[in-house]
Amino acid sequence: MERKAASGRRSPESRQLTANSSEKNIGGGHEPSLFVFRNHQQTIEGTLRPMPDKKHILNSIAAVAKHLGRAPSRAEFISRSGISLHFVLQSFPSWSQAIRAAGLRPYTLNVRVEDRALLEDWGKTARRNRAILRNRARLPRHIYRRQGKYNPCTLAKRFGGWSSVPSAFRNFAKGKREWADVLALLPAPAARAPVAKDARSRPNEGSPSSITPKPLQHAPLKGRATYGNPTNFLGLRHEPVNEQGVVLLFGMLAKDLGYTIEAVQKGFPDCEAMRQVAPERWQRVNIEFEFESRNFRDHGHPASGCDAIVCWRHNWDECPENIEVVELSSVIQSLGNSED
């Protein structure tokens, strides 16, 4: 009995050795999974893990680089390894120094990536997530951010918005057999009603000008509430017009987006949540709610204290790469299209 009790009181050093040994022998000597290094942080509430040291950070950089086929950017490393920049900078003077210590050349974002490379990577990521595309009109931005090689903001800027990427991919992949399975997952392009030639050339009936009149807009009544555009989405009759509406809508969609809400508070950050990052592994994230993403900048929030911005409209092109942006207007549009 005493021997059994003594075996249960293992020292921290022996537990660390066992943890390292199990990582090296995952799958009977096969290559460890990309998420093995997540075990070195507090990934599940109440479970304390050893903090990543210099060796673990370098191994994680190598694992992510092997997955991407190049050196990861700072945001890619954080999202894929689960190791925060705080721990990296405890072991290295800068992110570039950490990359060089791993034997890699820093990934330069200033190099323009060809459209073909962007669309091919989007197509490969969509193929790996075919189950999601069967229920949605397009690949969610946060899924591509975690699994794709490039920043989703790059694709959004290049092709006229994230919602336009599937259309750009369709034009790129048209007639190419290797992409037929991905094209089959995308919704058919909306047919545009033909307009008669004489209707385009003549002015509207009863109008003194050939210029199409603007929609009629009435003056607001004093002392009466105003509402967003009608949407009727899951019982929400109108689109949000402020941050409170964003909070409500996120609460309605949190489960669909893969989040479980732990706490909501008045101070920064607004919300503490958990999300699944690997089989049987969850990670804590700090969320700030904003009506528009650039309000985060206008409110003077520090970039280091937030993992994700949940907003109605994403209009902050200079958003730091280490902050994920969840644009709810795009989310409900994709969910609405999938129900049609």
QUINOR-V397512 format. One record per helix or strand of 2 or more residues. SS is the DSSP state (~ for helix, > for strand). FROM is the first residue (numbers start at 1). TO is the last residue. If there is no record, write none. Layout:
ss=(SS/SS)
from=(FROM/FROM)
to=(TO/TO)
This chain:
ss=(~/~/~/~/~/~/~/~/~/~/~/~/~/~/>/>/~/>/>/>/~/~/>/>/~)
from=(2/12/34/54/74/85/95/115/130/141/152/162/177/197/230/236/243/259/271/281/295/303/308/324/328)
to=(8/24/40/68/81/91/101/128/133/147/158/173/185/201/233/238/253/264/278/292/298/305/313/327/339)
